[in-house]
Amino acid sequence: MKKLIAYGIIGVTLVTLICSISLFALINIKINTPINSLGFVKESVEFTVEKGARAKEVTGALFDRDIIPDSWAINLYAKLAGLTNIKAGRYKLKSVDTPLTLLKKFNSGEVIQYQITFVEGWSFRQWLSHFSAIDQFDKTDKRDLLNSLKLSGIDDANLEGWFFPDTYYYLSSDTALDIMLSAHRKMKRVLAQEWAGRATELPYKTPYEALIMASIIEKETGLAEEREEIAGVFVRRLLKGMRLQTDPTVIYGMGDQYDGDLRRRDLRQPTPYNTYLIKGLPPTPIAMPSGASISAALHPKAGSSLYFVARGDGGHYFSNTLQEHRDAVNKYQLEQRAENYRSAPN
């Protein structure tokens, strides 16, 4: 009798062991078989894990979308291996992935990173327009964004210039506000660093005034190597009490009235940004300046030129005297019979 019981126990144990081995072998096959070989995913697809989703819910969604053949094997493995800590976000599922590699992606948070690039010299309005062209941000309410920026400590009356133009990486869970705050922090950091190492005898009382000048330099610069020279002209004019007389500030002040052509009558139209009429700097920046333009504003090139005119090839001709400047205008612009000129400053 005892032998029968012993044989029975051994038999049950062997059966259990064989079943366990078979089960684990089956699980191993199911969780390590590439999903493309099963005919479910032939190309990469994107998959979103919602915030707070449990592993069982995620694998169930994968099954419902025909990405994995079943969910029981990966669910059991997740429990046994302690891989149930799923992180929210948007993921790229490759055709060579297996249920196991997907599970590991979800646990490690290997989410997709997107990128957005803001061009140097863009205005705040252009930043908003760029956001609206991206599906993730196209429903961003401008008023809510402005209020959020203000609550974050950024004065909504002076947003222009306060965001650093660069390429920013973001996740599917990020908002336009998240990116704007990153750009603002970077602009403050770059401006503070450049201000700390600024040249002497500059006409700025605050870093903000340097930011305004940098935005003008950004809009006036056609050739990168001219930034410091253009800065030198503007700095010398300010130190001498001369008006800046630069077209980009006039254009900015015109707003929607600017149709692509700057006419002589526009230069006589009073606005807070018309530097042909006002002395000193305009009240705010006119664009988002690059780090190079900020550096140029705080490290202008020494010299004696007080004027420059566009040559028509992206660069400028610099003059020391008004007569020399007038001759250059005649050479580079009047001879071209341009109806609308771009000469800054006069």
Secondary structure, 3 states (H helix, E strand, C coil): CHHHHHHHHHHHHHHHHHHHHHHHHHHHHHHHCCCCCCCCCCCCEEEEECCCCCHHHHHHHHHHCCCCCCCHHHHHHHHHHCCCCCCCEEEEECCCCCHHHHHHHHHHCCCCCEEEECCCCCCHHHHHHHHHCCHHHCCCCHHHHHHHHHHCCCCCCCCCCCCCCCEEEECCCCCHHHHHHHHHHHHHHHHHHHHHCCCCCCCCCCHHHHHHHHHHHHHHCCCHHHHHHHHHHHHHHHHCCCCCCCHHHHHHHHHHHCCCCCCHHHHCCCCCCCCCCCCCCCCCCCCCCCHHHHHHHHCCCCCCCCEEEECCCCCEEEECCHHHHHHHHHHHCHHHCCCCCCECCC
